[in-house]
Amino acid sequence: MKKQRKKAGLGFISTLTLLFIVLKLTGLVHWPWIWVLSPVWISGVLAIAAFSIILIVGRIKKGKW
């Protein structure tokens, strides 16, 4: 049987967010916190938008809209 490997570590969004937080806390960037945390909320908004589009298209195809 083939062994499955578990992925360990942080993803791209988490790494980018941590990098922005470190840069903000060390004073290397002077961005507002909304932009420091932007990788988190932008990915959330994109996920919600994609889910909404999938739901709308599915309802249109079934004729329930």
Helices and strands as residue ranges (DSSP letters): H 12-26, H 33-36, H 38-62
